[in-house]
Amino acid sequence: MKQLLKFLETSPTAYHAVENAKLYLEYKGFLALDERKNWNLKEGGKYFVTRNGSSLIAFTFHKNGNFKIVASHTDSPCFKLKESPEMMGAFTRLNVETYGGGLYYTFFDRPMRIAGRIVVEENGKLISKLYASEETFVIPSLAIHMNREANKQFAPDPQTDLLPLYALGEAALKTEALARDLFVVPAEKPFINGANNEFLSSPRLDNLTSVCASLEAIANTTKGVCIAALFDNEEIGSRTRQGAGSDFMKSVLKRIALLQSKSEEEFMEALSSSFMISLDNAHSVHPNRPEKCDPTNRAVMGGGIVVKAHANGAYTSDALTVAAVKKIFRDAGVKYQNFYNRSDMPSGSTLGCISFTQIGIPSVDLGLAQLAMHSAVETFAHADYEELKKGLSAFYQSNVSVLENAVEL
């Protein structure tokens, strides 16, 4: 768990997550590429490329072989600072807007910090730098005496109730920047808990557990063309140049294929027989509200990797892709379980479905079972993380290829 704990603690934003991914991959022998320059890929080489500083695609290169992809996302719900955010008076508060669909009442009265990136001028150039405040702040809740109905009904107003308390009196932000992408994020460190130390609770488990597991898995494989894609902006729909709905993945796959000496026709053939895992966490049965889960297909913490399916296409799974990963996991001794949402509850979607707008690769949706998704602090059984790493490693080591009505392994 050492690598995951460090990754969670030092990745308050997508920018930090990608920087940490770069450092880890470089330590493991991966070489950095630049989208704006020619690529010279060598047989058996390991590479990564970034976009916007918040998305990254790592891959192993071989002259032969289709693509084995694991895609996850680097962002989590939080608050983004607006320009000129200081609202001064007797107190200084920060003017923010919500980012993603957070469980906002959980963000009150807990330590928060400012983090992200700033753009500064150095030697006539505009340079992007990571930023994380040493100071912490709170979003103060209104006392029960002033809102007697709070325990019965309370919907926070983003413009009124969710403003971080920055200072007593007037104070300006301590960042000197021409522009910035800064967020107010939970500052709590990951912590192990439970009678048998079986749980791990932390901000941003959704989806940094998937990011970290895919990095650890690809760093220890050499078989075929393996890809770990880390996308930003999944929580707001992925409709950005660095999101899963962009051409980032397709562009990287196309360049790999060209350097495999594939023609356009052969590239399309390779896409059709490749395989993608769309990796994002799933809802565990809640111990206090088990009725919120499906009667027969409910995920439990400690039950292993979650295989997700949905009749109306919220997830990418179908019978062939589900059968493929189940066989890979079964042969590798990896625990897995099935998950469906209740039929009377709407389902969230994942970046796999969004990726389909660019590349139609056979895909399956997987994840880990967790509690309190989109809360300021989420919880899962950390034994499942080891199952996920083992399952992803087995996938990368496989020869999986999806045909029209069959799967080859």
C-alpha distance (Angstrom), angle and dihedral (degrees) to the residues before:
residue distance angle dihedral
M1 . . .
K2 3.82 . .
Q3 3.80 94.7 .
L4 3.81 93.6 46.9
L5 3.80 94.2 47.4
K6 3.80 91.5 50.7
F7 3.81 91.5 46.2
L8 3.81 93.4 50.6
E9 3.79 93.8 46.8
T10 3.81 96.0 48.2
S11 3.82 99.5 40.4
P12 3.81 106.9 74.7
T13 3.83 92.0 152.7
A14 3.80 139.0 20.4
Y15 3.82 89.1 -99.9
H16 3.80 91.6 57.6
A17 3.81 91.7 43.7
V18 3.82 91.1 55.3
E19 3.81 92.5 45.6
N20 3.81 89.8 51.5
A21 3.80 89.9 47.1
K22 3.81 90.0 52.5
L23 3.81 92.4 51.0
Y24 3.79 92.0 48.0
L25 3.80 93.7 47.3
E26 3.80 92.6 47.7
Y27 3.80 88.9 51.4
K28 3.80 87.5 53.1
G29 3.81 92.8 52.0
F30 3.82 102.0 -96.0
L31 3.80 117.4 144.6
A32 3.80 124.5 -138.5
L33 3.81 119.6 -118.6
D34 3.80 129.7 -166.1
E35 3.82 122.5 -136.7
R36 3.81 89.1 -145.6
K37 3.82 95.1 57.4
N38 3.80 138.2 59.9
W39 3.78 116.7 -87.1
N40 3.79 122.9 -133.0
L41 3.79 106.6 -168.4
K42 3.78 122.6 -172.2
E43 3.79 128.0 -153.7
G44 3.80 108.6 -90.2
G45 3.80 91.8 11.2
K46 3.80 124.5 146.3
Y47 3.80 120.2 -142.7
F48 3.80 145.8 164.5
V49 3.80 136.4 -164.4
T50 3.80 129.7 -166.4
R51 3.79 134.9 -152.6
N52 3.80 125.1 -158.7
G53 3.79 90.4 -12.0
S54 3.81 89.4 -87.1
S55 3.83 104.0 74.3
L56 3.80 128.6 53.9
I57 3.79 137.4 -179.1
A58 3.81 119.0 -161.2
F59 3.79 123.0 -172.3
T60 3.78 146.1 168.4
F61 3.79 115.5 -130.9
H62 3.79 129.1 -137.7
K63 3.80 129.4 159.8
N64 3.79 91.5 -125.8
G65 3.76 132.5 42.6
N66 3.77 141.6 62.9
F67 3.79 125.9 -98.8
K68 3.81 125.5 -76.3
I69 3.80 105.7 -168.4
V70 3.80 134.7 -173.1
A71 3.82 112.6 -172.6
S72 3.80 125.6 -169.6
H73 3.82 137.1 152.6
T74 3.78 134.2 -108.9
D75 3.82 101.6 -156.4
S76 3.82 132.4 83.5
P77 3.83 134.8 -173.6
C78 3.81 114.3 -79.1
F79 3.82 139.0 120.8
K80 3.81 127.3 -73.2
L81 3.79 122.7 -146.1
K82 3.79 116.5 -121.5
E83 3.79 121.4 -141.3
S84 3.83 112.7 -80.9
P85 3.80 89.2 13.9
E86 3.82 98.9 171.7
M87 3.82 111.4 111.2
M88 3.80 100.5 -170.2
G89 3.78 132.9 -162.9
A90 3.77 131.4 95.4
F91 3.81 83.1 -19.1
T92 3.77 131.6 22.7
R93 3.78 112.7 -129.7
L94 3.78 128.2 -179.5
N95 3.78 121.3 -117.7
V96 3.80 106.5 -134.6
E97 3.77 139.9 163.7
T98 3.78 125.4 -145.0
Y99 3.80 118.6 -99.1
G100 3.79 113.1 -154.6
G101 3.77 127.3 -21.1
G102 3.78 104.4 -53.0
L103 3.79 127.7 179.7
Y104 3.75 85.9 -117.9
Y105 3.80 103.0 -171.8
T106 3.82 87.9 64.7
F107 3.83 91.3 62.8
F108 3.82 94.0 65.5
D109 3.81 121.7 106.1
R110 3.79 97.6 1.9
P111 3.81 129.9 109.3
M112 3.80 114.6 -81.2
R113 3.79 131.1 178.5
I114 3.79 137.9 -166.4
A115 3.80 115.1 -112.2
G116 3.78 141.3 155.6
R117 3.79 132.7 82.6
I118 3.77 136.1 -43.9
V119 3.80 129.5 -161.5
V120 3.81 116.0 -137.7
E121 3.80 134.9 173.4
E122 3.80 116.6 -113.1
N123 3.82 123.9 170.8
G124 3.78 92.1 -18.3
K125 3.81 93.6 -49.9
L126 3.79 130.7 105.7
I127 3.81 108.0 -125.9
S128 3.81 128.3 -168.7
K129 3.81 114.8 -139.7
L130 3.78 133.9 -179.0
Y131 3.78 116.8 -112.4
A132 3.80 134.0 -166.8
S133 3.80 123.5 166.3
E134 3.77 120.2 -127.3
E135 3.79 89.5 -150.2
T136 3.78 121.3 79.8
F137 3.79 129.0 -148.5
V138 3.79 139.3 -169.5
I139 3.77 135.9 -136.9
P140 3.82 98.8 -135.4
S141 3.77 118.7 -138.7
L142 3.79 123.0 -139.5
A143 3.81 113.5 -102.7
I144 3.79 117.2 -106.0
H145 3.81 88.3 -118.1
M146 3.82 88.6 64.2
N147 3.80 95.9 43.0
R148 3.79 109.0 33.3
E149 3.80 91.6 176.1
A150 3.82 95.2 55.4
N151 3.81 93.8 106.0
K152 3.78 90.8 48.5
Q153 3.78 102.8 41.3
F154 3.78 132.6 -6.5
A155 3.80 128.5 156.0
P156 3.83 110.5 -178.9
D157 3.80 115.1 -129.0
P158 3.83 106.0 -134.3
Q159 3.82 93.9 -146.0
T160 3.80 95.4 45.2
D161 3.79 112.4 24.0
L162 3.81 104.2 32.8
L163 3.80 101.7 58.4
P164 3.83 114.4 124.3
L165 3.82 116.3 -125.8
Y166 3.82 103.7 -122.0
A167 3.80 105.8 173.8
L168 3.79 147.4 -15.4
G169 3.78 104.8 -105.0
E170 3.79 122.8 -5.5
A171 3.81 120.1 -25.3
A172 3.78 134.9 158.1
L173 3.79 126.6 -140.2
K174 3.78 112.4 -89.5
T175 3.81 95.5 -132.8
E176 3.78 120.2 103.1
A177 3.81 104.9 -156.2
L178 3.78 142.0 139.8
A179 3.78 89.7 -140.7
R180 3.79 136.8 -7.7
D181 3.76 146.3 -166.9
L182 3.79 99.4 -152.5
F183 3.78 129.0 163.8
V184 3.79 136.7 -168.6
V185 3.80 105.2 -128.6
P186 3.82 137.8 171.4
A187 3.81 110.5 -84.1
E188 3.81 99.4 -162.2
K189 3.78 117.8 122.9
P190 3.81 122.2 -125.3
F191 3.78 113.2 -92.2
I192 3.79 135.9 -168.1
N193 3.80 115.4 -131.3
G194 3.81 143.9 161.1
A195 3.81 133.0 88.2
N196 3.81 89.8 -77.3
N197 3.82 96.8 29.1
E198 3.79 87.7 -106.9
F199 3.81 98.9 138.5
L200 3.79 132.5 72.1
S201 3.79 118.1 -159.7
S202 3.78 123.2 -170.3
P203 3.78 145.4 133.7
R204 3.80 114.8 -89.3
L205 3.81 100.5 19.5
D206 3.80 81.6 141.8
N207 2.96 99.5 93.2
L208 3.80 115.2 -14.0
T209 3.81 90.8 79.9
S210 3.82 87.7 64.0
V211 3.81 92.4 44.7
C212 3.79 93.9 50.6
A213 3.82 94.3 44.2
S214 3.81 92.3 51.1
L215 3.81 90.6 50.2
E216 3.78 93.2 49.3
A217 3.80 91.2 47.4
I218 3.81 97.4 48.6
A219 3.81 92.0 44.8
N220 3.79 89.7 63.3
T221 3.80 100.8 45.7
T222 3.78 133.4 83.3
K223 3.80 102.4 171.3
G224 3.80 117.5 113.5
V225 3.78 130.0 -40.9
C226 3.80 103.0 -33.0
I227 3.80 120.7 179.3
A228 3.81 133.3 -166.8
A229 3.81 109.7 -168.2
L230 3.81 118.1 -167.3
F231 3.80 112.3 -170.1
D232 3.79 130.7 -169.6
N233 3.83 127.0 -143.1
E234 3.81 100.0 32.9
E235 3.81 88.8 133.7
I236 3.81 91.0 61.3
G237 3.79 99.5 41.0
S238 3.84 104.0 -80.6
R239 3.82 92.8 -105.1
T240 3.80 94.9 138.8
R241 3.82 133.7 97.3
Q242 3.81 88.8 -101.5
G243 3.81 97.3 41.2
A244 3.79 130.0 98.0
G245 3.81 88.7 -100.4
S246 3.81 91.6 61.6
D247 3.79 129.0 85.8
F248 3.82 92.8 -104.0
M249 3.80 96.2 106.8
K250 3.80 94.5 39.6
S251 3.80 91.3 48.6
V252 3.80 93.2 52.1
L253 3.81 93.6 45.6
K254 3.80 90.6 48.6
R255 3.79 92.0 52.3
I256 3.80 91.5 48.4
A257 3.81 90.1 50.7
L258 3.80 92.6 49.2
L259 3.79 89.9 52.6
Q260 3.80 88.2 49.6
S261 3.82 84.7 58.9
K262 3.81 91.1 -114.2
S263 3.79 119.7 156.4
E264 3.80 121.6 -133.6
E265 3.80 89.1 -97.2
E266 3.79 92.1 49.6
F267 3.81 90.0 48.4
M268 3.80 90.8 55.7
E269 3.80 89.7 47.8
A270 3.81 90.1 51.4
L271 3.82 92.1 51.8
S272 3.79 92.0 51.3
S273 3.79 93.7 53.6
S274 3.81 97.8 38.5
F275 3.81 125.4 96.6
M276 3.80 134.9 -132.0
I277 3.79 132.8 -165.8
S278 3.80 111.9 -154.7
L279 3.80 100.4 -154.0
D280 3.80 121.1 -160.7
N281 3.78 132.0 132.7
A282 3.80 125.1 -92.2
H283 3.80 135.5 -146.4
S284 3.79 115.6 -91.8
V285 3.78 121.1 -148.5
H286 3.79 103.7 -84.8
P287 3.81 110.8 -126.7
N288 3.81 92.3 -141.2
R289 3.81 97.8 38.8
P290 3.83 108.9 31.9
E291 3.81 91.0 153.4
K292 3.81 88.9 74.1
C293 3.83 91.0 72.8
D294 3.80 133.0 75.5
P295 3.84 113.0 -83.1
T296 3.83 96.3 -125.1
N297 3.83 108.7 14.3
R298 3.78 106.1 51.5
A299 3.78 125.5 145.0
V300 3.80 120.5 -132.7
M301 3.77 129.5 -162.4
G302 3.80 108.8 -105.3
G303 3.81 91.6 27.3
G304 3.79 96.0 105.6
I305 3.80 132.1 -119.2
V306 3.81 115.2 -2.9
V307 3.81 117.8 -129.9
K308 3.81 107.4 -155.7
A309 3.81 128.2 -156.8
H310 3.81 136.0 172.1
A311 3.80 131.1 -176.0
N312 3.81 94.7 -140.9
G313 3.79 97.4 50.5
A314 3.81 102.4 -99.5
Y315 3.80 85.0 133.7
T316 3.80 127.7 37.9
S317 3.81 97.7 -130.8
D318 3.81 123.7 122.3
A319 3.79 132.3 169.0
L320 3.81 95.3 -89.1
T321 3.80 96.0 48.3
V322 3.81 93.1 42.8
A323 3.81 91.0 50.0
A324 3.81 90.2 49.7
V325 3.81 96.1 54.9
K326 3.80 92.8 40.7
K327 3.79 90.4 55.8
I328 3.81 92.0 46.3
F329 3.81 90.6 49.8
R330 3.79 94.4 43.2
D331 3.81 92.4 51.2
A332 3.83 90.1 49.0
G333 3.81 94.2 46.9
V334 3.82 93.2 -114.2
K335 3.80 120.0 155.1
Y336 3.81 116.6 -125.9
Q337 3.81 138.7 169.0
N338 3.81 138.4 -167.7
F339 3.78 126.2 -109.8
Y340 3.79 134.3 -167.0
N341 3.80 127.9 163.8
R342 3.77 119.1 -119.4
S343 3.79 108.6 -85.5
D344 3.81 91.5 -124.1
M345 3.82 94.7 52.9
P346 3.82 125.6 75.8
S347 3.79 116.8 -116.8
G348 3.75 128.8 -132.4
S349 3.80 117.7 -128.2
T350 3.80 132.0 -130.1
L351 3.77 138.2 -137.0
G352 3.82 91.1 -101.3
C353 3.80 91.3 72.3
I354 3.79 90.7 46.7
S355 3.82 90.9 50.4
F356 3.80 88.5 58.1
T357 3.81 88.5 73.7
Q358 3.82 86.9 69.5
I359 3.81 106.8 25.7
G360 3.81 128.0 20.5
I361 3.81 98.6 -149.0
P362 3.82 118.8 156.7
S363 3.79 104.9 -102.3
V364 3.78 146.4 178.8
D365 3.81 129.8 -158.9
L366 3.80 117.5 -128.3
G367 3.79 136.4 165.1
L368 3.78 147.5 143.6
A369 3.79 125.4 -83.1
Q370 3.79 112.3 -110.4
L371 3.79 141.9 164.6
A372 3.81 128.6 -126.4
M373 3.81 97.8 19.9
H374 3.84 111.6 -159.5
S375 3.80 90.8 14.2
A376 3.80 120.7 131.8
V377 3.82 86.3 -108.4
E378 3.82 122.4 26.0
T379 3.81 130.9 -169.0
F380 3.81 136.8 -144.6
A381 3.83 139.6 158.0
H382 3.79 104.7 -96.0
A383 3.82 92.8 -149.2
D384 3.82 85.9 73.5
Y385 3.79 89.8 62.2
E386 3.80 90.8 63.5
E387 3.81 89.5 50.4
L388 3.80 89.5 51.5
K389 3.81 93.4 51.3
K390 3.79 90.5 48.2
G391 3.81 92.0 47.4
L392 3.80 94.3 48.9
S393 3.80 91.2 47.6
A394 3.80 89.8 52.1
F395 3.81 89.8 50.0
Y396 3.80 92.4 50.8
Q397 3.82 90.5 48.6
S398 3.82 92.9 49.7
N399 3.81 129.8 93.5
V400 3.81 93.4 -134.7
S401 3.80 115.6 166.4
V402 3.80 125.5 167.0
L403 3.81 118.4 -140.4
E404 3.81 127.2 -173.3
N405 3.80 94.7 -86.9
A406 3.79 104.3 2.9
V407 3.79 144.5 42.1
E408 3.79 125.1 -129.5
L409 3.80 118.4 -151.9
